[in-house]
Amino acid sequence: MHLSFKHIAAFLVTDKNKGSRLLSYFGLGIGVLLLLCSIQMYININNLLQNKSARSDGYDYISVTKTITNDNMSEDHSFTPAELQELKTLPGIDDATPLIGNKFLIKASGGDAFPFSADMFLESIDEKFIDTVPPTFTWKEGQDLVPMILSSDYLELYNSVFAPSRDLPQVSQSMISSVMIQLEFYGPNGSQKFRGNVVAVSDRINSVLVPTNLLAWANQKFGNSTNANPARIFLKTKDANNPQLLNFLQQKNYGVNKDKTKFGRVKQVLQAIVSGLAGFGVLVILLAMLLFSFYLQLMIARSKDNLQLLLTIGYSPKWLSKTVSKRWIPVYVGIVVVALLVCAGLHWGFQHFVMNDRTALSPFIHWSVVVTALVLLLLSIWVNYRLVKKSLYSL
């Protein structure tokens, strides 16, 4: 004859303390639901904020400087080779390169077509960090034509602010290459005039860029500088909103473009909230399991005489442990499945009724949520079996 729980059910006192049993079920369900929803929310946050910053070729490019405060204004705010190497080796950083600035004075004028005169600056950077590099962006010693790559933001400022205030003509991005600017490099070792020509416009780097060999030559000739440390570092990363990267930069007191990393700061706050909810869910699960263990211990204690009788007539403690613990498997399965369905329903409702762009999120919960639910189910069954076995062997 096949023995099952119904053959020994009459020997167990299960009709008392139903309140604690139901409360433990309810607590376990709430805890599992909180944990599953927290995991899904964490995944949703990462998916929604992953592509919020301007990207090119799947990478983010951000400029890093040292923060200047009232207390450190007199200090050197350039980056040493060791600090540059440290940035290169950070997890999540694919590459880093310095932005080299001019160490001499530069005066620019527009000639008869653009009657203005102003001081300006130039920078150079490794060409692989520039988004638009035309074939004309080259220079060799003795050449008086200086090719420049202008930031699109600077062109917009010129057309919207600088040109109207000085009654200068506005220029389009396609026509700016026809404009010739008069440049004068000067310093302790004399001066020299050049012709500047904007050969491209960059959406990535806010600067006026020239070839690296030109700036190296000019820094040495006019500024007596051959190996000056850079004041800016350009980072190449797949995620400028990486909280670990932002924490490192903050600890080092490095400044970054907050517009490019603002979603990373939002992500940090949201992830902290979701992590707190997940932690609370785990705590509720532990408390529910603890309450249910008290119920099991009390049930076995009240059924002590009957269980000892079963052991006396030949039932093994191992069989009793498995049989009694199996009694609660359908309950655990029901709790986890209901929590998983509620989580899936909440996610589907969020994706359909809250999100403006439904394609930003999948309507289905992430596979890791299902795996977590399965792990919680197996863990609950194992803990329940261990509790029953321990209680029965102590009789």
Summary of the structure (lengths in Angstrom):
residues: 395
radius of gyration: 34.5
end to end distance: 26.5
largest distance: 113.5
contacts: 1154
relative contact order: 0.18
helix: 53%
strand: 18%
